[in-house]
Amino acid sequence: MRLPWLNAQAEALGSALDSERLGHAPLIHGPSGLGKIELARWLVARILCLDQEGRAPCGACRSCTLLEAATHPDLFTAGIPEEKQQIPVDVVRDLCRGLQLTPSVGRRRVGWIEPAEAMNRNAANALLKTLEEPAPGTWLVLVSHHPERLPATIRSRCQKISVHPPSAEVAMAWLSAQLPDSAQEQLALALAAAGGAPVRALELLRDDDGLAFGLEIRQALLELAHARPVAAAIAEEWAAHPARSWGWIAHWVHQWMGQAMKAPGPAAPGSLPMPVKPEVLARMWQQALEGRQLAESPIRADLLLGKWLLEWSASFPAER
């Protein structure tokens, strides 16, 4: 396992598989940037590996070799097709039909669904029979970034495996090993911006514009909160990348919401003016999440962002 904070969970999953305690439909869920997909891939490889005595996938048997080449005939996947925003019912039906076939390599078959919450209603309903009556030697591995969006009928039939952020010490040590030439201050900044998710922090550090863009958004929101003018074209600039912009807006507002719910104290760098009501931030955060969902819709991103920024600016009368 490449991600050290997942070693204990991987070992527990392997032990559960060996002792026949692993549910036929593990649902691996948690915030983005923690390595859920890597843990799920490890589990799929562990299930299909022909070396049943090992504590981890052997990496050398025919099954492991086929998985590495992405040509394993007993692995059936369901994801969002190109130019689609959901997983349609026909994709899930194909997966379910594949799981009924006789295994080609070993004695096991695996279905992989990611992101599971992207299944539309008909797709989720098509999966229910397979969840309720799995064929022998068959597992469904679901990965979800937002499990609350899954129907209760799906969640109740899965074995939930939650992935949590590691400690700051573990995360910083891993980031330092990945980017040994980076300053500790930069690593810490990226980790904070990523909400403690090391994989996401690494992506930001490797993206020349990603972290800088996020910090630019934070600074603009702070300027507005302090009743200071910002560039008139800022909404237009953010509208060029609406999904990323709304994601950063939601991230910073969520962080400030957490600060506002704690006991008052000296304002830390990057804090909002005090006092600020948590319910105001909660409303603005919810609107930012809705904006993120509308990012791919025909709605004009500049108008939606502009409206949000006006309401954000009006939420801090104490500074006026």
N, C-alpha and C positions, 0 to 999 in steps of 0.2 A: 504494500500500500504506500503510494507516494506521499500521502498526506498524513502526517503522524497523529493528528488529533482524531483520526478515524480508525486507528489501529484496533482500539478496544472494541469498537462496534463491529468491525470486520471479523475479529476473532469470535465475538459472541454469535454473529450470524453463522459462521462456519460451524461452531459447536452445536447450534440449534439444528442446522442441516444434518449433521452427523447423527444426532440423537433423535431425529425425526420430530423435532419440535418447531421447525420452521414452517410457518403457515404457507399455504399454497399461493397467497397473494400478498407479499410484503409491499407496503406502501411507504416509500422513503420520502420524507418531506422535511421542509425547513426553508429558511431564507436562502436567497440566491447567493452564490459565491462561497459556499462552504464545502463543496465537493460532493454533493449528493449524487451527481451523475457518475463520478468516479467510484463511489461506494457501490452504486447499483451495478456498474460494469464488473466490479470485482465479484459481486455476488453471482451475477450471471455466469461468469467464468468458473466460479467455484462449483456451481450447480452442474455445469456441463462437463467439467474436467473429468477425464477418464481415470485419473489417479485418485481414487477414493480414500486413500490413506493419508494424503497430505493435508496440512493445516491451511494451505493456500493453493490457488491454481498453480499447476506445475509449470505451465508455460511452454512445455515441450511435447505433450501428447498431440494426437491428431486434432482433437477438439479445440485445444488451446491455440494450435496453429491456424485452424480455420477461423476462429474468432479474431485472431490478430489480423487476418487477411479480410475480415468482414464478409466471409463467404460461408458461414456456418449454416447448414441446411436445417438445423433444429432450433434456430433462433428466429422468431417472427416478431417484427417491429411495427409499431403504429406511431406515427408522428403527424405533424401538420404538413400537408402537401404544399408545394410551391404555389404561390398566388392564392393561398387560402389562409383564413384566420382561425379555423377550428379543425379538429380531427373529425372527418365525416364518417357516417355509419358504414360505408362500404369498406373503408380501411380497417375498421374494427372487425367487421365480418370476415374479411380475408385473414386477419390474425387468428380469429377463433377457428376458422376452417383448418388453418395450418396446424393448430395445436391438436387437432383430431387425427393427424397423420401418424403413421408409424415412424419412430425415430430412425434417423439414417446413420448416426454415428455411435451414440451410446444408447442409454435407456431413458433418457430424459429430453424434454422439450421445454423451452422457455418462451414466453411472450413478454415483450418490452413495450411499455406505453409511456411516452414522455413528450410534452408535459401532460399529465393525466387530466388536469383540469380543463384542457382544451377540447376534450370530447364534447360534441354537441349532445343534445338530449337523446336523440335516436341512437347515437353511438354508445352512450352510457347504458341505455336500455339493452342494446345488443350484446353488451359484455356481461350482463347479469347472469345469464344461464351458465356461461363458462365459469363465473365466480362461484355459483351455487353448486355446480356439478362438474368439478374439474376432472379431466381424464387422468388416469394413473400416471405418475411420473411427470406431471406437468406443473409448472409454476408460472404465475403472472407477476412480473416485477413492474410496479408503477412508480414513477417519479413525479412529485408534485411540488411546485414552488408556492402554490396557494391551495392547500387541501380543503380549505373551507368552501371553495367553489365547486368541489365535487359533490354529487348528489349523496344524500345520507345513505341511500341504498348501496352505493359503491363503498363508501367509507366503512360502513358497518361490517362488510364482508372481507375487509383487508386487515392484515397485521401491521399496525402503525409503527414505523421506525423513524423517530425524530432525530434530526441532525442539528446540533447546537454549535454556536461559535466557541472556539477554544479560548483559553486564557490569553491575555495580552502577551505574556512571556512566550508561550508556545508559538503564537502567531508571529511575533517579531523575530523569533529565532528562525522560523521557516522562511520568512520574507528575506532575512539577511542572507540565508543560504542561497536563495534564488538570485538575489541581486547584491552580491558582496561589495560592489563598488558604490552602492547608494548610501547616502547619509542616513543615520538613524532618525533624524528629525523628519526627513521626507517619508521614510517608511511609516513612521507613527502617524503622520498626517494622512497618508493614503489609507491606513488601517482605520482611522477614525472616520474618514469620509465614507468608507465602505461598511460602516456599522459593525466593525469587528470581524468581517468576513475576509479571511486571508486571500482566497482565490480571486475575489473581486478586487481587493487591494492590489494584487499583482497585475491584474488587467489594467487598472488605472495607471500604475507606475510604468507599464510598457506602452501605454497610449500617450503619446506626447501631448495630445489636446484634451484627453479625458478628464484628468484631475484639474488641470488649469480651467477648463470649462465649468466644472462644478464649483470651484472656488470663486470664479467670476460671478456665478449665479448667487452664491451665498453673500458676496459683498454687495451686490445690487439689492438684494432683499433687505440687508441691514441698512443700506442707505435710505431706502424707502421707509423703513420702520422708524428711522431717526429724522424723518421729514426732510431729507436731503435730496436734491435732484439727481437723477441718473440720466444717462444718454437716452434721448427720445426714441432712438432706433433699436433699443434693447429688445423689445418684444419681437421686432422683425428678425433680429439676429437669432433669438431663441426659436422662433417659429420655423427656421430652416431645419432644425433638428428637434421636432416637438416631443417625440418619445423620450429622448435623452434629457431634454429640458424639464419635462414634467417629472421624470424620475428623480432628478436632482432637487427640484423644488420640494417634492414630497419628502425626500430624504432629510433636507435641512429643517423643514417645518416639523417633522417627526422628532428630530433631535431637540429642537427648541421646546416642543411640547413636553418632552421628558424633563427638561430643565425647569419648566414653569410649574410642574407638579411637585417639585422638591421644595424644601424650606428656603425662604429667601436668604441670600448671602451676597458676598461680593461678586459682581458680574465678571465672568470669565471672558477672555478674548473671544470675540465672535458671538457674544450673547445679545439677545434682544433687549430693548429698553424695558425697564421694570416700572410699574407692575404690568403684567400682561396676563390676561385671563386664559387658562388652559382650554376652556370651551371654545374660545375664538380660534385658537390654534388648531383644535380638533376639527372645527368646521373647515378651515382653510386646507388642512391636510386631506380631508375627505374629498374636497373639490379638486385637489391636485391629483389624487388617485383616479378620480373620474376623468380628469383631463388626459391622464396617461392612457386610459382605456379608449378614449376618443381620438388618440393620436393618429390612427390609421383611417379614420372616417373622413368623409368629404367636408366636414366642418372646417372653416378657415381657422388655422392654428393661431394666426396673429391676433384675430379678434378675441378668441377664447383666452389666450394668454394676457392680452391687454385688459380684458375685463377682470381677470383674476388679480392682476397687479394693482388695478385701481382699488379693488376691495381690500387687498393686503395693505396698501398705503393708508386707507381709511380706518384700519383696525387699531391704530396707535395714536389716539387723540391726546394722550398725556404729553407727547413730545411736541404738540402743535403750539 
